[in-house]
Amino acid sequence: MPPRHWSPYAAAKAASEQYVRAWAQMGLDGVSLRYFNVYGPRQLGGVIPAMIRAVAENRPITLFGDGNQNRDFVYVADAVSANLHALRHVRPLRGEAFNVGCGHTVTIRELAVQIGRIADRQPRFDEQPEREGDIRYSCADPGHAKRVLGFEATTRLPQGLRITMGLA
């Protein structure tokens, strides 16, 4: 896709990828891995730990907007696997960028429902106005990582949530 940087964060990520490509052209090989919403046990920040804590403490889960924003979540062991695939790749990667995600999305509201179902609790919601600049749809296209690196995320969200919640 042509670059469209909606935030300073996105622009910094794109600039980092350009640096990796520039160094690769100078002979120092490198790769950029674009992680999509990594989650797992002992994670302190992020939407999944916040939802798990809210459900466990019987507090409402804060939803911004209608909760129908889509996200691609990748389990931490799969993110580690992507790193190892890139590290062990035998040919130079020449600064290429690869998406590290599942290629599947879930809405933020459905994510909360799944966490509640796993915890055997009905989640409650505190609906707040939509946050300015929030991305509506974010899904990795992991095809390039599969073709070139042989990487594919294997942990499905329900399984990863159970492990994260200490129930698997």
C-alpha positions in Angstrom: 0.0 0.0 0.0 1.2 3.5 -0.5 2.2 5.0 2.8 -0.4 7.2 4.5 0.7 8.1 8.0 -2.2 9.0 10.1 -0.2 9.7 13.2 3.4 10.5 14.4 3.6 6.9 15.6 2.8 5.5 12.2 5.3 8.0 10.5 8.0 6.9 12.9 7.4 3.2 12.2 7.6 3.9 8.4 10.8 5.9 8.9 12.3 3.0 10.8 11.6 0.6 8.0 13.2 3.0 5.5 16.4 3.1 7.7 16.5 -0.7 7.7 16.2 -0.7 3.9 18.9 1.9 3.5 21.3 0.0 5.7 20.5 -3.2 3.7 21.4 -1.4 0.5 24.8 -0.5 2.2 25.5 -4.2 3.0 24.1 -4.6 6.5 21.1 -6.9 6.0 18.0 -6.4 8.1 14.3 -7.0 8.2 11.3 -5.2 9.6 8.6 -7.1 11.4 5.2 -5.4 11.7 3.5 -6.8 14.8 -0.2 -6.6 15.0 -1.6 -6.4 18.6 0.7 -8.9 20.3 -0.8 -10.4 23.5 0.0 -13.1 26.0 0.6 -14.0 29.7 2.1 -11.4 32.1 1.3 -8.6 29.7 0.7 -5.4 31.7 -0.7 -3.0 29.1 -3.1 -3.2 26.2 -6.7 -3.9 25.5 -6.7 -7.6 26.3 -5.1 -7.4 29.8 -7.4 -4.4 30.6 -10.5 -6.5 29.6 -9.3 -9.5 31.5 -8.8 -7.5 34.7 -12.2 -5.8 34.3 -14.0 -9.1 33.9 -12.1 -10.7 36.8 -12.9 -7.7 39.0 -16.5 -7.5 37.8 -16.0 -4.0 36.5 -17.4 -2.6 33.2 -15.2 -2.8 30.1 -14.6 0.6 28.5 -15.7 0.7 24.9 -14.9 3.7 22.7 -17.5 4.3 20.1 -19.7 1.4 19.1 -17.0 -1.3 19.9 -17.1 -2.5 16.3 -13.5 -1.5 15.5 -11.7 -4.6 14.1 -8.3 -5.7 15.2 -6.0 -8.6 14.3 -4.5 -10.1 17.5 -1.4 -12.3 17.4 -0.3 -14.5 20.3 3.2 -13.8 21.7 4.5 -17.3 20.9 3.6 -16.7 17.3 5.4 -13.3 17.3 8.5 -15.1 18.7 8.2 -17.6 15.9 8.1 -14.9 13.3 11.4 -13.5 14.8 13.0 -16.9 14.6 11.8 -17.5 11.0 13.4 -14.1 10.0 16.6 -14.8 12.0 17.0 -18.3 10.4 16.3 -17.2 6.9 19.2 -18.3 4.7 19.1 -15.6 2.1 19.5 -11.9 2.7 16.2 -10.2 3.4 17.3 -6.8 2.1 15.3 -4.7 4.5 12.0 -6.3 3.5 9.0 -5.7 5.8 6.7 -8.5 6.9 3.3 -8.4 8.7 3.2 -10.5 11.9 -0.5 -11.2 12.5 -3.1 -13.9 12.0 -5.0 -12.3 9.0 -8.2 -12.6 11.0 -10.0 -9.8 12.9 -12.4 -9.6 15.8 -14.3 -6.5 16.9 -13.4 -5.0 20.2 -16.9 -5.8 21.5 -16.7 -9.4 20.4 -13.2 -9.7 22.1 -14.8 -8.7 25.4 -17.6 -11.2 24.9 -15.1 -14.0 24.2 -13.1 -13.0 27.4 -16.4 -13.1 29.4 -17.4 -16.4 27.9 -14.0 -17.9 28.9 -14.2 -16.5 32.4 -17.8 -17.6 32.6 -19.0 -14.1 33.3 -21.2 -11.7 31.4 -19.1 -8.6 30.6 -20.6 -5.2 31.2 -19.7 -2.1 29.1 -19.0 1.5 29.8 -19.6 3.1 26.4 -17.6 6.2 25.8 -17.4 8.5 22.7 -15.3 7.3 19.9 -11.6 8.4 20.2 -10.5 10.8 17.5 -8.1 9.1 15.1 -9.0 5.6 16.1 -8.5 3.2 13.2 -11.7 1.4 12.3 -10.2 -1.7 10.7 -6.8 -3.2 11.1 -5.9 -6.6 9.7 -2.6 -8.1 8.8 -2.0 -9.6 5.4 0.4 -12.4 6.4 0.9 -13.8 2.9 4.3 -12.3 2.3 5.6 -13.6 5.6 4.3 -17.1 4.8 5.7 -17.1 1.2 9.2 -15.7 2.0 9.8 -16.6 5.7 7.6 -19.7 6.0 6.0 -18.0 9.0 2.3 -18.5 9.8 0.6 -17.7 13.1 -1.0 -20.9 14.5 -2.6 -19.8 17.8 -6.2 -18.9 17.3 -7.6 -16.2 19.5 -9.8 -18.3 21.8 -6.8 -20.6 22.6 -4.5 -17.7 23.1 -7.0 -16.0 25.4 -7.3 -19.1 27.6 -3.5 -19.4 27.9 -3.3 -15.7 28.7 -5.9 -16.1 31.4 -4.1 -19.1 32.9 -6.9 -21.5 31.9 -5.1 -23.7 29.4 
